[in-house]
């Protein structure tokens, strides 16, 4: 995964003009505060940046190290893809991943309820994307795992480059899953029980799975790398909106109260009640 991509997307989304909204905005199911979310986004960006720095400090493999690689050293669960390499599969994974990062949140603007709160939704999306990216860059910046294609004979000059050790975990898969599951979660929260919801969740699950498939075919990541990436992305895509959800119906309220006391005199007043 090109590590600068998520930063560029975050900047473009933050500076994008929100769609025109109607005078009557729909109630948002989320609560956001710039004083809280702003520093969180900056912190996640800093972590991602430090992870990127760590990646730049890594070293590639020497010819001797490449010659000593054995498929038998790969855990049996992942061994089937050791030696895979395909430039066309890599291109396909790029075409599935990068547009999805913009299209998935962009489609939310077509929904009337979401459109009125689109700026808030974009802020949460940037937060979710950077959360996945922080975990991704920290992982690849500190964990040396050889990409599957190194166990074959193809790959050209990329065989000795530092990114050849960035197999764990799958960034394309993680970022795509963040985008699709975020869109499905937000759509559900603004329109619970809407027609076609199962298909939206199904698409959210299938697109990153397709990306994972082509990353394996390209020899970029093992199956376990993609499972972890898929899990991280889906979790961040759902968790960030969930953490911002309002606690509907919670709080205190005053209710009118009247009746007759034990001495037979009428009374009226207010009763403090708690809504659950």
TORNUTI-449435 format. One line per field, with one value per residue: residue number from 1; residue in three letters; x, y, z of N, C-alpha, C, CB in turn. Coordinates in pm, whole numbers. Glycine has a CB too. Layout:
N
num c(NUM	...)
residuo c(ALA	...)
n.xx c(X	...)
n.yy c(Y	...)
n.zz c(Z	...)
ca.xx c(X	...)
ca.yy c(Y	...)
ca.zz c(Z	...)
c.xx c(X	...)
c.yy c(Y	...)
c.zz c(Z	...)
cb.xx c(X	...)
cb.yy c(Y	...)
cb.zz c(Z	...)
! end
This chain:
276
num c(1	2	3	4	5	6	7	8	9	10	11	12	13	14	15	16	17	18	19	20	21	22	23	24	25	26	27	28	29	30	31	32	33	34	35	36	37	38	39	40	41	42	43	44	45	46	47	48	49	50	51	52	53	54	55	56	57	58	59	60	61	62	63	64	65	66	67	68	69	70	71	72	73	74	75	76	77	78	79	80	81	82	83	84	85	86	87	88	89	90	91	92	93	94	95	96	97	98	99	100	101	102	103	104	105	106	107	108	109	110	111	112	113	114	115	116	117	118	119	120	121	122	123	124	125	126	127	128	129	130	131	132	133	134	135	136	137	138	139	140	141	142	143	144	145	146	147	148	149	150	151	152	153	154	155	156	157	158	159	160	161	162	163	164	165	166	167	168	169	170	171	172	173	174	175	176	177	178	179	180	181	182	183	184	185	186	187	188	189	190	191	192	193	194	195	196	197	198	199	200	201	202	203	204	205	206	207	208	209	210	211	212	213	214	215	216	217	218	219	220	221	222	223	224	225	226	227	228	229	230	231	232	233	234	235	236	237	238	239	240	241	242	243	244	245	246	247	248	249	250	251	252	253	254	255	256	257	258	259	260	261	262	263	264	265	266	267	268	269	270	271	272	273	274	275	276)
residuo c(UNK	UNK	UNK	UNK	UNK	UNK	UNK	UNK	UNK	UNK	UNK	UNK	UNK	UNK	UNK	UNK	UNK	UNK	UNK	UNK	UNK	UNK	UNK	UNK	UNK	UNK	UNK	UNK	UNK	UNK	UNK	UNK	UNK	UNK	UNK	UNK	UNK	UNK	UNK	UNK	UNK	UNK	UNK	UNK	UNK	UNK	UNK	UNK	UNK	UNK	UNK	UNK	UNK	UNK	UNK	UNK	UNK	UNK	UNK	UNK	UNK	UNK	UNK	UNK	UNK	UNK	UNK	UNK	UNK	UNK	UNK	UNK	UNK	UNK	UNK	UNK	UNK	UNK	UNK	UNK	UNK	UNK	UNK	UNK	UNK	UNK	UNK	UNK	UNK	UNK	UNK	UNK	UNK	UNK	UNK	UNK	UNK	UNK	UNK	UNK	UNK	UNK	UNK	UNK	UNK	UNK	UNK	UNK	UNK	UNK	UNK	UNK	UNK	UNK	UNK	UNK	UNK	UNK	UNK	UNK	UNK	UNK	UNK	UNK	UNK	UNK	UNK	UNK	UNK	UNK	UNK	UNK	UNK	UNK	UNK	UNK	UNK	UNK	UNK	UNK	UNK	UNK	UNK	UNK	UNK	UNK	UNK	UNK	UNK	UNK	UNK	UNK	UNK	UNK	UNK	UNK	UNK	UNK	UNK	UNK	UNK	UNK	UNK	UNK	UNK	UNK	UNK	UNK	UNK	UNK	UNK	UNK	UNK	UNK	UNK	UNK	UNK	UNK	UNK	UNK	UNK	UNK	UNK	UNK	UNK	UNK	UNK	UNK	UNK	UNK	UNK	UNK	UNK	UNK	UNK	UNK	UNK	UNK	UNK	UNK	UNK	UNK	UNK	UNK	UNK	UNK	UNK	UNK	UNK	UNK	UNK	UNK	UNK	UNK	UNK	UNK	UNK	UNK	UNK	UNK	UNK	UNK	UNK	UNK	UNK	UNK	UNK	UNK	UNK	UNK	UNK	UNK	UNK	UNK	UNK	UNK	UNK	UNK	UNK	UNK	UNK	UNK	UNK	UNK	UNK	UNK	UNK	UNK	UNK	UNK	UNK	UNK	UNK	UNK	UNK	UNK	UNK	UNK	UNK	UNK	UNK	UNK	UNK	UNK	UNK	UNK	UNK	UNK	UNK	UNK	UNK	UNK	UNK	UNK	UNK	UNK)
n.xx c(85	61	195	140	-111	-350	-318	-334	-596	-734	-678	-802	-1070	-1126	-1109	-1300	-1598	-1904	-2211	-2494	-2738	-3067	-3295	-3403	-3247	-3180	-3201	-2899	-2750	-2518	-2265	-2031	-1731	-1524	-1316	-1246	-1234	-1064	-794	-762	-760	-532	-343	-359	-271	-9	93	70	250	489	508	546	796	945	926	1085	1329	1387	1565	1642	1659	1959	2139	2228	2059	1815	1862	1858	1599	1322	1036	938	977	767	465	235	-31	-22	137	62	55	312	559	388	317	202	158	-70	-272	-199	-247	-524	-604	-531	-707	-948	-919	-828	-1022	-1248	-1205	-1284	-1531	-1706	-1762	-1855	-2093	-2268	-2358	-2571	-2790	-3069	-3093	-2833	-2697	-2754	-2590	-2332	-2075	-2006	-2006	-1795	-1581	-1572	-1514	-1255	-1126	-1167	-1033	-771	-722	-709	-492	-289	-249	-169	71	232	256	380	606	752	752	908	821	849	741	517	604	879	958	960	1077	1033	972	1165	1356	1227	1261	1474	1421	1319	1045	981	970	735	503	322	70	-197	-237	-392	-625	-711	-763	-961	-1167	-1221	-1338	-1570	-1716	-1753	-1921	-2148	-2221	-2275	-2485	-2676	-2713	-2825	-3051	-3216	-3310	-3373	-3486	-3315	-3089	-2946	-2812	-2637	-2465	-2368	-2226	-2038	-1887	-1793	-1635	-1379	-1294	-1254	-1042	-851	-820	-698	-464	-335	-303	-132	99	167	76	24	-236	-300	-208	-396	-631	-593	-569	-825	-985	-894	-960	-1244	-1324	-1241	-1393	-1651	-1636	-1553	-1774	-1963	-1861	-1914	-2184	-2492	-2630	-2921	-3214	-3110	-3045	-3168	-3493	-3768	-4085	-4432	-4628	-4901	-5150	-5301	-5219	-5130	-5280	-5505	-5497	-5472	-5200	-4938	-4658	-4317	-4159	-3849	-3713	-3542	-3440	-3405)
n.yy c(-120	219	441	710	751	740	972	1173	1131	1184	1458	1564	1497	1637	1898	1913	2040	2025	1864	2053	2131	2079	2316	2209	2003	1655	1479	1391	1075	1082	1216	1463	1643	1909	1987	1754	1548	1661	1677	1399	1308	1442	1319	1051	1086	1161	926	758	887	848	573	550	669	475	268	366	335	72	-211	-374	-709	-897	-1052	-1299	-1352	-1367	-1595	-1787	-1816	-2025	-2208	-2384	-2260	-2096	-2062	-2335	-2275	-2053	-2126	-2205	-1988	-1899	-1774	-1681	-1445	-1165	-911	-812	-885	-728	-473	-490	-508	-254	-94	-171	-98	185	368	294	403	664	649	496	654	871	789	797	1056	1063	993	1133	1179	1148	1338	1590	1599	1575	1682	1621	1342	1299	1389	1188	975	1030	1004	730	615	703	579	308	334	416	186	17	135	137	-135	-242	-93	-190	-465	-731	-907	-1127	-1074	-1280	-1319	-1325	-1580	-1701	-1660	-1425	-1066	-876	-577	-516	-718	-686	-455	-237	-245	-500	-638	-582	-736	-794	-605	-655	-370	-259	-415	-360	-78	-63	-219	-59	166	56	-78	131	299	133	105	373	432	254	354	606	536	315	-19	12	-47	-290	-304	-547	-605	-392	-429	-675	-605	-442	-630	-796	-647	-567	-829	-920	-754	-855	-1114	-1060	-941	-1155	-1317	-1150	-1184	-1021	-1034	-1274	-1512	-1492	-1232	-1083	-1156	-1042	-771	-729	-766	-560	-331	-356	-347	-87	64	21	62	331	506	394	458	726	745	877	845	747	861	866	1028	1295	1406	1631	1565	1642	1625	1537	1508	1363	1415	1236	1362	1443	1671	1839	1837	1960	1934	1873	1585	1433	1237	956	880	576)
n.zz c(0	-87	126	161	69	230	384	191	104	339	374	145	190	424	338	150	-3	156	48	-71	171	298	449	676	879	924	1234	1388	1462	1595	1814	1804	1878	1805	1969	2091	1893	1702	1817	1845	1580	1489	1654	1570	1310	1363	1476	1254	1085	1225	1208	933	916	1050	867	663	777	764	628	317	175	142	-133	-47	168	35	-116	77	156	225	127	311	550	587	768	768	718	555	346	88	-88	-112	-318	-513	-772	-947	-1167	-1290	-1111	-896	-1002	-1036	-769	-683	-833	-724	-457	-415	-548	-399	-147	-176	-306	-141	104	-38	-159	51	62	-106	34	193	473	568	420	525	743	655	679	943	924	741	895	1092	927	834	1076	1131	912	954	1195	1124	954	1126	1281	1077	959	1186	1229	987	998	1207	1208	1054	788	525	193	-2	-272	-263	-218	-456	-790	-917	-940	-973	-925	-695	-517	-345	-213	63	108	60	291	410	460	666	815	573	401	187	203	466	460	263	378	601	477	345	548	726	574	551	821	901	728	825	1087	1045	905	1023	961	689	350	163	317	393	153	127	348	266	33	152	284	78	-107	21	65	-194	-266	-89	-197	-447	-359	-248	-477	-616	-482	-274	-10	251	334	611	664	528	657	910	830	716	943	1114	958	921	1188	1274	1097	1187	1463	1519	1433	1613	1865	1867	1885	2001	2329	2323	2476	2733	3047	3265	3368	3434	3562	3571	3877	4072	4331	4625	4962	5268	5462	5341	5186	4874	4638	4426	4203	4096	3966	3975	3731	3585	3260	3089)
ca.xx c(0	135	166	92	-246	-452	-301	-388	-741	-782	-673	-903	-1202	-1143	-1123	-1407	-1720	-2015	-2322	-2596	-2834	-3195	-3305	-3438	-3153	-3222	-3127	-2786	-2737	-2382	-2221	-1890	-1680	-1396	-1214	-1207	-1198	-952	-667	-752	-719	-392	-263	-353	-184	130	132	90	373	603	516	608	938	1004	936	1200	1453	1407	1659	1598	1732	2076	2127	2247	1936	1713	1893	1833	1456	1263	891	910	983	638	363	159	-157	4	239	11	77	454	606	293	351	121	142	-210	-349	-167	-319	-665	-625	-524	-830	-1056	-895	-819	-1150	-1344	-1181	-1360	-1668	-1789	-1821	-1925	-2229	-2351	-2416	-2695	-2900	-3115	-3065	-2688	-2649	-2765	-2483	-2222	-1949	-1980	-1975	-1661	-1485	-1560	-1449	-1112	-1080	-1163	-929	-641	-705	-658	-360	-193	-217	-100	208	305	284	480	728	823	750	969	770	879	625	514	675	1021	982	968	1190	992	965	1262	1431	1151	1297	1572	1378	1273	903	965	951	613	389	224	-42	-239	-290	-503	-745	-755	-822	-1086	-1267	-1259	-1429	-1699	-1791	-1792	-2038	-2262	-2257	-2337	-2615	-2766	-2743	-2914	-3174	-3227	-3411	-3412	-3493	-3189	-2975	-2860	-2727	-2531	-2369	-2304	-2126	-1931	-1802	-1738	-1533	-1245	-1255	-1200	-910	-763	-793	-601	-336	-271	-262	-21	217	198	43	-26	-375	-311	-193	-524	-731	-569	-605	-971	-1040	-862	-1038	-1387	-1341	-1232	-1505	-1773	-1613	-1546	-1910	-2031	-1813	-1971	-2330	-2559	-2700	-3060	-3306	-3047	-3045	-3265	-3601	-3867	-4220	-4532	-4683	-5003	-5226	-5353	-5127	-5193	-5371	-5623	-5479	-5421	-5069	-4881	-4513	-4239	-4087	-3728	-3708	-3427	-3475	-3310)
ca.yy c(0	343	488	847	758	773	1111	1255	1118	1255	1601	1600	1487	1743	2027	1905	2113	1934	1887	2146	2067	2145	2401	2123	1892	1539	1460	1300	977	1092	1337	1490	1771	1938	1995	1616	1470	1724	1623	1255	1294	1483	1216	935	1123	1158	785	709	945	782	440	569	691	346	192	418	291	-71	-247	-485	-835	-916	-1167	-1421	-1375	-1412	-1732	-1878	-1827	-2156	-2213	-2463	-2172	-2027	-2143	-2419	-2207	-1953	-2175	-2228	-1872	-1864	-1776	-1617	-1311	-1127	-767	-781	-895	-609	-361	-507	-473	-108	-37	-198	-32	331	436	263	493	786	618	447	767	960	740	836	1188	1047	970	1261	1193	1164	1457	1705	1592	1515	1728	1541	1206	1301	1397	1055	887	1057	946	584	580	724	477	190	364	418	47	-41	182	91	-276	-266	-23	-258	-610	-779	-1032	-1126	-1090	-1413	-1332	-1347	-1724	-1745	-1605	-1301	-947	-778	-499	-510	-829	-644	-329	-244	-277	-645	-693	-520	-824	-794	-678	-609	-235	-241	-480	-288	51	-87	-263	59	248	-7	-103	261	344	50	137	506	421	187	439	714	479	177	-105	56	-151	-316	-300	-667	-597	-295	-497	-777	-539	-396	-746	-860	-566	-590	-969	-927	-692	-953	-1222	-1017	-917	-1288	-1356	-1065	-1219	-912	-1069	-1407	-1516	-1440	-1087	-1027	-1175	-937	-644	-725	-750	-425	-235	-368	-303	59	121	11	109	477	561	346	535	860	742	936	752	789	842	872	1160	1323	1496	1666	1529	1698	1528	1591	1404	1397	1361	1151	1442	1476	1796	1825	1897	1947	1957	1811	1464	1411	1099	923	802	468)
ca.zz c(0	-87	261	162	12	329	424	84	107	458	347	45	250	523	271	50	28	181	-42	-25	259	310	567	790	885	1002	1358	1374	1570	1648	1886	1780	1927	1744	2074	2124	1774	1635	1869	1818	1440	1481	1719	1481	1200	1413	1488	1118	1035	1289	1147	802	941	1083	742	590	843	741	521	234	187	57	-223	32	244	-60	-157	189	186	193	147	431	666	597	837	676	686	450	253	-48	-175	-117	-455	-603	-822	-1063	-1179	-1323	-987	-817	-1063	-1003	-627	-673	-889	-630	-329	-408	-571	-292	-35	-202	-350	-29	180	-130	-181	166	35	-182	128	245	615	588	352	613	844	581	734	1062	878	683	1005	1152	830	840	1202	1115	816	1017	1299	1054	899	1237	1312	962	948	1303	1209	883	1034	1315	1190	930	733	383	105	-63	-399	-239	-214	-594	-866	-984	-856	-1021	-826	-571	-429	-244	-153	201	115	47	425	463	434	776	761	441	408	92	258	585	426	191	475	679	397	317	671	778	498	588	959	905	660	918	1202	1002	846	1073	901	555	248	96	409	384	34	155	434	185	-51	241	316	-42	-175	77	45	-330	-260	-23	-292	-548	-293	-238	-612	-657	-405	-182	127	279	379	747	657	483	763	1010	769	705	1078	1161	882	955	1326	1280	1024	1269	1600	1530	1443	1732	1981	1860	1890	2117	2416	2307	2588	2864	3109	3370	3327	3536	3521	3662	3970	4160	4399	4759	5061	5369	5543	5263	5112	4737	4616	4292	4204	3989	4005	3899	3683	3499	3142	3064)
c.xx c(87	97	115	-55	-350	-441	-359	-539	-799	-784	-781	-1043	-1228	-1167	-1235	-1528	-1833	-2129	-2422	-2701	-2961	-3199	-3332	-3345	-3212	-3139	-3015	-2783	-2602	-2361	-2071	-1855	-1542	-1284	-1164	-1155	-1080	-818	-651	-704	-572	-300	-248	-264	-37	180	158	221	497	620	581	758	1009	1021	1060	1333	1481	1508	1604	1683	1853	2053	2141	2122	1824	1736	1859	1684	1402	1112	855	917	852	540	272	30	-140	86	191	43	223	505	511	348	268	104	-2	-298	-322	-243	-468	-693	-619	-654	-951	-1043	-911	-950	-1252	-1328	-1255	-1507	-1757	-1845	-1896	-2068	-2323	-2420	-2545	-2816	-2939	-3078	-2917	-2640	-2654	-2657	-2353	-2085	-1910	-1938	-1834	-1554	-1464	-1490	-1298	-1053	-1067	-1050	-790	-616	-652	-516	-254	-152	-135	46	293	346	395	611	812	831	809	904	784	752	631	598	824	1056	979	1088	1157	990	1066	1337	1358	1186	1393	1536	1324	1124	878	946	823	489	281	197	-88	-307	-404	-634	-800	-823	-954	-1197	-1312	-1363	-1566	-1781	-1832	-1919	-2162	-2312	-2328	-2475	-2718	-2808	-2837	-3049	-3194	-3342	-3452	-3411	-3357	-3068	-2888	-2766	-2611	-2423	-2296	-2196	-2009	-1834	-1730	-1623	-1395	-1199	-1197	-1061	-810	-724	-684	-466	-260	-220	-142	108	260	175	-3	-172	-389	-293	-324	-634	-716	-608	-755	-1033	-1016	-949	-1186	-1413	-1339	-1350	-1635	-1754	-1615	-1685	-1983	-1989	-1869	-2123	-2383	-2624	-2845	-3142	-3242	-3051	-3154	-3373	-3694	-4005	-4320	-4592	-4788	-5084	-5277	-5259	-5203	-5289	-5495	-5612	-5420	-5284	-5032	-4733	-4448	-4163	-3966	-3719	-3586	-3477	-3366	-3306)
c.yy c(123	419	631	858	802	916	1205	1250	1194	1405	1644	1594	1600	1878	2026	1985	2015	1965	1985	2073	2146	2225	2318	2002	1778	1531	1360	1201	989	1223	1352	1628	1794	1939	1857	1544	1529	1672	1473	1232	1333	1378	1093	963	1118	1014	725	760	879	640	447	592	559	259	236	374	143	-94	-366	-609	-837	-1036	-1299	-1455	-1423	-1558	-1833	-1892	-1962	-2151	-2290	-2379	-2097	-2116	-2214	-2351	-2113	-2007	-2185	-2111	-1828	-1880	-1714	-1481	-1282	-976	-728	-790	-775	-488	-369	-469	-322	-44	-64	-115	119	404	412	359	625	757	580	562	863	919	778	970	1179	1026	1101	1282	1218	1296	1581	1711	1543	1558	1648	1399	1200	1310	1262	959	905	994	794	542	596	624	348	214	366	277	-17	3	141	-55	-297	-197	-96	-410	-645	-912	-1026	-1149	-1225	-1426	-1355	-1496	-1786	-1681	-1471	-1185	-841	-709	-490	-621	-787	-512	-347	-280	-427	-712	-643	-608	-815	-652	-612	-472	-209	-296	-404	-157	35	-128	-148	141	184	-31	27	309	265	83	271	503	356	280	553	661	336	101	-66	-62	-166	-318	-426	-663	-500	-359	-607	-718	-491	-509	-800	-779	-583	-735	-989	-865	-790	-1065	-1181	-982	-1049	-1331	-1275	-1102	-1112	-949	-1215	-1397	-1457	-1289	-1021	-1045	-1068	-801	-625	-698	-610	-322	-237	-316	-151	124	120	79	261	540	519	425	677	862	805	826	795	759	848	1013	1174	1416	1521	1635	1588	1588	1599	1478	1455	1335	1287	1227	1486	1604	1767	1891	1881	1979	1889	1691	1448	1263	1081	838	700	437)
c.zz c(0	40	265	121	113	377	318	83	225	434	250	102	348	457	168	95	44	85	17	57	262	439	692	790	968	1129	1335	1489	1641	1723	1863	1835	1868	1848	2114	2001	1698	1685	1844	1674	1424	1543	1633	1361	1240	1426	1350	1060	1094	1234	1010	816	970	958	665	650	822	629	444	257	95	-34	-147	111	154	-99	-48	224	140	220	274	558	688	672	738	630	567	334	108	-142	-181	-260	-555	-648	-946	-1064	-1211	-1200	-898	-870	-1030	-859	-607	-721	-798	-503	-336	-441	-460	-174	-52	-233	-232	55	90	-154	-67	142	-44	-92	193	391	642	532	440	719	782	635	857	1023	820	791	1070	1057	830	966	1191	1023	878	1130	1237	1005	1008	1275	1200	955	1067	1286	1107	915	1137	1300	1054	892	582	300	34	-190	-381	-238	-354	-662	-931	-885	-894	-909	-693	-473	-319	-178	-13	211	99	182	489	447	541	825	633	448	312	150	377	550	352	285	564	605	381	443	740	708	537	729	968	839	752	1032	1166	953	894	1006	761	457	180	187	402	264	54	243	356	95	32	275	194	-102	-111	67	-94	-336	-198	-119	-391	-486	-273	-374	-661	-586	-307	-36	136	326	519	751	621	587	870	954	758	842	1133	1091	917	1095	1336	1208	1102	1404	1612	1528	1571	1857	1983	1873	2017	2199	2419	2431	2723	2916	3212	3315	3445	3482	3619	3749	4056	4219	4534	4861	5170	5457	5467	5184	4973	4727	4469	4301	4086	4044	3915	3860	3594	3383	3116	2916)
cb.xx c(-95	107	287	178	-284	-443	-153	-333	-782	-695	-536	-893	-1218	-1021	-993	-1447	-1753	-2064	-2390	-2661	-2777	-3309	-3415	-3587	-3020	-3208	-3220	-2654	-2755	-2281	-2255	-1857	-1676	-1401	-1270	-1325	-1318	-958	-658	-889	-808	-372	-323	-494	-219	140	22	-27	376	585	377	542	958	917	809	1194	1445	1275	1799	1601	1640	2205	2233	2367	1893	1713	2039	1907	1377	1330	823	1008	1098	583	280	127	-207	73	287	-140	-7	537	634	154	504	-18	236	-262	-315	-16	-299	-709	-519	-406	-855	-1060	-758	-713	-1209	-1326	-1032	-1297	-1666	-1708	-1712	-1852	-2229	-2267	-2317	-2682	-2861	-3266	-3111	-2612	-2731	-2898	-2524	-2233	-1958	-2106	-2077	-1647	-1532	-1698	-1504	-1084	-1175	-1297	-940	-631	-839	-750	-363	-253	-344	-171	210	221	157	427	695	759	605	1124	621	983	619	372	652	1062	879	839	1233	853	985	1193	1457	1005	1358	1709	1274	1299	826	1086	1070	589	437	274	-156	-333	-181	-471	-713	-636	-724	-1067	-1211	-1136	-1369	-1677	-1708	-1679	-2011	-2225	-2133	-2247	-2602	-2701	-2616	-2848	-3167	-3247	-3530	-3317	-3602	-3167	-3025	-2945	-2810	-2589	-2439	-2407	-2189	-1990	-1886	-1846	-1573	-1243	-1377	-1294	-914	-831	-922	-655	-357	-370	-380	-55	330	115	-66	61	-427	-207	-84	-565	-717	-420	-542	-1025	-977	-713	-1021	-1434	-1233	-1101	-1525	-1811	-1481	-1462	-1991	-2004	-1660	-1931	-2380	-2664	-2639	-3123	-3375	-2904	-3059	-3196	-3679	-3855	-4236	-4643	-4570	-5094	-5141	-5503	-5042	-5087	-5299	-5740	-5387	-5519	-4961	-4953	-4451	-4141	-4179	-3603	-3839	-3315	-3496	-3347)
cb.yy c(1	428	476	931	624	679	1142	1209	971	1223	1639	1508	1353	1751	2064	1759	2215	1944	1756	2217	2051	2044	2505	2078	1938	1409	1413	1377	836	1080	1328	1482	1775	2071	2067	1539	1461	1872	1649	1186	1382	1618	1178	896	1260	1230	704	751	1092	777	377	688	788	273	211	569	320	-139	-279	-446	-953	-936	-1159	-1406	-1246	-1323	-1744	-1829	-1711	-2270	-2278	-2578	-2073	-1991	-2056	-2551	-2129	-1835	-2308	-2250	-1756	-1953	-1915	-1600	-1300	-1198	-712	-877	-1025	-582	-360	-651	-542	-54	-95	-347	-66	378	389	119	518	862	505	353	843	966	590	843	1275	930	865	1271	1070	1049	1481	1706	1500	1550	1874	1536	1159	1419	1497	1000	912	1209	982	533	667	865	449	154	497	491	-34	-3	333	109	-349	-218	112	-226	-666	-795	-1057	-1232	-974	-1450	-1209	-1282	-1793	-1711	-1702	-1318	-984	-676	-360	-516	-942	-632	-263	-112	-200	-705	-658	-387	-967	-881	-686	-711	-137	-312	-624	-260	132	-193	-377	145	274	-140	-189	364	331	-98	138	609	339	62	494	795	483	178	-105	168	-120	-216	-282	-791	-556	-169	-557	-848	-420	-338	-856	-879	-418	-547	-1063	-856	-560	-1011	-1260	-898	-847	-1393	-1339	-920	-1248	-791	-976	-1478	-1659	-1507	-1049	-1092	-1315	-936	-632	-857	-854	-393	-259	-513	-363	108	46	-135	57	534	519	198	540	926	598	1040	748	722	714	821	1266	1387	1437	1815	1375	1770	1464	1690	1278	1346	1471	1087	1563	1485	1893	1886	1832	2041	1907	1913	1338	1455	1061	849	894	342)
cb.zz c(122	-215	346	71	-45	448	449	-50	115	581	293	-74	320	613	204	25	-82	327	-76	-144	400	304	548	783	944	919	1472	1367	1516	1535	2040	1629	2083	1671	2196	2185	1682	1652	2017	1840	1349	1550	1852	1434	1150	1549	1562	1028	1063	1443	1136	729	1057	1186	655	584	991	708	580	89	156	144	-333	126	316	-185	-194	311	119	276	26	442	649	455	930	741	808	509	297	-44	-128	-19	-496	-534	-854	-1059	-1287	-1432	-913	-819	-1215	-1029	-539	-756	-1028	-595	-279	-502	-703	-244	-19	-318	-454	60	254	-260	-199	293	-39	-278	235	229	690	522	227	678	961	434	768	1152	774	586	1108	1190	690	838	1317	1060	690	1071	1371	936	825	1359	1336	833	933	1430	1164	748	1084	1444	1203	946	775	350	1	-95	-484	-108	-125	-670	-973	-1048	-713	-1107	-879	-601	-511	-308	-241	271	9	-23	514	396	422	893	862	376	382	-43	297	677	342	83	561	711	260	244	767	760	347	579	1048	834	530	975	1261	892	691	1225	987	505	144	-8	551	377	-87	224	558	101	-126	369	378	-146	-172	222	66	-429	-178	101	-367	-624	-157	-182	-710	-631	-498	-217	182	386	377	836	556	353	826	1053	633	645	1173	1137	736	942	1415	1218	896	1290	1650	1416	1322	1753	1980	1730	1879	2073	2560	2187	2574	2858	3005	3495	3208	3577	3512	3584	4059	4085	4418	4780	5122	5455	5596	5351	5190	4634	4708	4189	4336	3926	3996	3981	3605	3579	3020	3145)
! end
